[in-house]
Amino acid sequence: MMYLSDELFFPSVSQANQDGIVAIGGDLSPERLQLAYNSGIFPWFEEGDPIIWWSPNPRMVLFLQDLKVSKSMRNILNRDLFTVTFNKDFRAVISNCQKIKRDGENGTWITNDMIEAYVRLHELGIAKSVEVWQEGELVGGLYGVDMGHVFCGESMFSKVSNASKVAFITLVNQLKTEDYKLLDCQVYNPHLESLGCYEIEREEFIKILLQG
């Protein structure tokens, strides 16, 4: 694990500690964030802490053909209860991801500095969002970093039942049409597993990432 200087550099992910921490410090400039994602690394830290850069092993991913859509979710999608857009209001999506209450979590890792950093990436066409609307109100969505053949999901939120699932499923179906290799989900959680995600070795993930 390395402490970063102002130099635009990350050590190899093979040097990560057993928790998956690759480096500490640096900044959230667009250049450093792009280098991080190109290297299979992402920032994850709490307000007041130094920036911590991660590359976990194993890595939670979705190979797009493995998406699981339950019968009840298919019914919801077919009923057109929601309207889904792409990149219509990135700032609103990431801000809602910051504010949403999550089971077992006291705070959020999406700091105000993180919001501004990813908004800059969005303005460069690299960070992207999916918005889910109901009767004109933003009720769910997700955002992530688009590597061109791998979409690195960052966070999602839902204000009404199933809204985040609608965002996720719609994104996956769109990525399928554009021949993406996979959706990176970073670390395990049971909600993602229910949608067809599973863990693979970091080495395999990096190999796919570098194929682009």
PAROLUM-651052 format. One line per field, with one value per residue (C-alpha): x, y, z negated. Coordinates in Angstrom, 3 decimals, m for minus. Each point is the difference from the previous one (the first is absolute). Last residue first. Example, Ala and Ser with C-alpha at 12.3 -4.5 7.8 and 13.67 -1.06 7.14 Angstrom:
BEGIN
east	[13.670;m1.370]
north	[m1.060;m3.440]
up	[m7.140;m0.660]
***
This chain:
BEGIN
east	[m10.666;1.602;1.557;m3.239;m0.455;3.485;m0.562;m3.181;1.732;2.843;m2.508;m1.483;m3.726;m2.978;m3.617;m2.764;m3.253;m2.593;m0.386;3.767;m0.296;m2.458;2.171;3.033;3.472;2.503;0.916;m3.171;1.787;m2.399;1.353;1.347;m1.960;m1.437;m2.061;m3.378;0.990;0.925;m3.557;m1.517;2.335;m0.986;m3.714;0.466;1.903;m2.363;m3.062;1.698;0.591;m3.718;m1.129;m1.922;m0.035;2.739;2.782;3.710;3.019;3.759;3.270;m0.442;3.087;m1.179;2.461;0.363;0.249;1.373;m3.226;0.138;m3.082;m3.368;m3.301;m3.649;m3.187;m3.087;0.579;m3.473;m1.861;m2.803;2.578;3.541;3.048;3.314;3.108;3.299;3.368;3.599;2.308;m1.612;2.406;m2.856;m0.676;3.586;m0.400;m3.232;2.007;2.501;m2.701;m1.918;3.159;0.905;m3.477;0.659;m1.529;1.191;m3.280;m1.112;m1.381;m0.235;m1.696;m3.005;0.441;m1.409;0.193;1.899;3.140;m1.791;m2.495;2.854;1.470;m3.326;m0.774;3.462;m0.392;m3.284;m0.891;2.914;m2.196;m3.771;m2.516;m3.745;m1.727;m3.235;0.297;m2.027;2.505;2.825;m2.093;m1.060;3.600;0.908;m2.632;1.272;3.529;2.704;3.401;2.850;2.494;0.353;1.474;2.902;m0.620;2.899;1.082;3.799;1.916;2.363;m0.644;1.724;m0.250;1.308;m0.412;m0.241;0.936;m2.751;m2.124;m3.095;0.166;1.978;m0.369;2.041;0.166;2.688;m0.145;2.902;m2.104;m2.226;2.947;1.505;m3.374;m0.312;3.516;m0.628;m3.428;1.560;m1.039;3.282;2.961;m0.222;m0.014;0.877;m0.962;m2.482;m1.578;m0.500;2.904;2.343;0.229;3.359;m1.565;m2.022;3.192;1.063;m1.855;1.505;m0.734;2.720;m1.377;1.048;m1.785;0.494;0.473;m1.451]
north	[m2.408;m3.284;1.591;m0.196;m3.676;m0.858;2.178;m1.923;m3.353;1.076;1.276;m3.480;m0.170;0.727;m0.237;2.155;m1.564;2.473;m1.806;0.287;3.765;0.091;m2.447;2.305;m0.701;2.679;1.876;m0.170;0.018;m0.491;m2.238;m0.370;2.770;m0.830;3.196;m1.763;m1.855;3.261;1.259;m3.151;0.357;3.641;m0.803;m2.796;2.242;2.964;m2.251;m1.619;3.457;0.800;m3.337;1.468;3.780;2.427;m2.092;0.651;m1.238;0.094;m0.409;m2.265;m0.407;m0.545;m2.121;0.254;3.791;0.697;1.621;1.090;m0.384;1.363;m1.391;0.925;0.264;2.095;3.149;1.541;0.666;m2.468;m2.680;0.459;m2.277;1.614;m1.772;1.799;0.297;0.786;0.247;2.672;2.736;1.789;m3.295;m0.150;3.510;m1.103;m2.918;2.311;2.372;m2.857;m1.501;3.345;0.132;m3.412;m3.212;m2.423;0.382;m0.198;m2.359;m3.103;m3.254;0.509;2.906;3.518;1.972;3.290;m0.744;m2.087;2.861;2.416;m2.412;m0.159;3.728;0.857;m2.359;1.494;m1.109;m2.374;m2.936;m0.062;m2.511;0.582;m2.144;m1.943;m1.312;m3.142;m2.229;1.000;m0.806;m3.358;m0.837;0.875;m2.413;m2.764;0.545;1.495;m1.661;1.448;m2.721;1.150;3.265;m1.537;1.698;0.704;m0.193;m0.062;m2.521;1.603;3.670;2.850;2.994;3.556;1.843;3.796;1.328;m0.011;2.998;m1.173;m3.731;m1.955;m1.936;0.821;m2.487;m2.206;m2.353;1.742;1.874;0.999;1.488;1.746;1.622;1.091;1.448;2.025;1.209;1.288;m1.736;0.411;m1.935;m1.847;m3.700;m2.949;m3.515;m1.015;m3.389;m1.233;m2.444;2.829;1.189;m0.571;m2.087;3.107;1.418;3.313;3.146;3.121;3.617;1.580;2.274;m2.606;m3.220;m2.050;m3.604;m3.320]
up	[24.311;m0.921;m3.072;m1.972;0.875;m1.314;m3.070;m0.851;0.420;m2.293;m2.560;m0.270;0.635;m2.233;1.076;1.425;1.186;m1.279;m3.329;m0.457;0.265;m2.898;m1.962;m0.040;1.248;0.957;3.184;2.136;3.361;2.907;2.740;3.532;1.708;3.410;0.485;0.001;m3.165;m1.721;0.588;m1.520;m2.991;m0.491;0.126;m2.535;m2.410;0.274;m0.447;m2.980;m1.497;0.331;m1.478;m2.937;m0.234;m1.004;1.526;0.178;1.913;m0.430;1.871;3.013;2.164;3.580;1.987;3.774;0.376;m3.473;m1.217;m3.631;m2.152;m0.972;m1.211;m0.111;m1.941;m0.741;2.051;0.213;3.258;m0.701;m0.739;1.198;0.072;0.895;1.313;m0.367;1.680;m0.934;3.022;2.196;m1.114;m1.790;m1.766;m1.217;m1.401;m1.695;m1.380;m1.689;m1.283;m1.602;m1.487;m1.577;m1.549;m1.511;1.308;m2.690;m1.842;m3.595;m2.611;2.183;m0.997;2.246;2.375;m0.268;3.254;m0.144;2.019;2.620;0.309;0.698;2.574;1.834;m0.209;1.341;2.955;1.169;3.551;0.463;1.046;m0.406;m1.369;m0.338;m2.603;m0.424;3.538;m0.777;1.819;m2.346;m3.070;1.449;0.838;m3.578;m1.354;2.282;m1.276;2.185;m0.348;2.040;0.970;3.637;m1.277;m1.868;m3.319;m2.311;m3.645;m0.288;m2.110;m0.842;m0.587;1.862;m2.284;m0.301;m3.316;0.009;m3.423;m2.614;m1.014;1.851;0.665;2.574;3.241;3.096;2.929;1.564;2.995;1.771;2.561;m2.919;m1.880;3.025;0.707;m3.616;0.037;3.153;m1.148;m3.220;m3.196;m1.876;m1.329;m3.277;m0.814;2.228;1.066;m2.700;0.833;m3.551;0.352;1.002;3.586;1.731;2.781;0.815;1.474;m1.502;1.017;1.592;0.855;m2.149;m2.723;m2.563;m0.857;m3.152;1.112;m1.120]
***
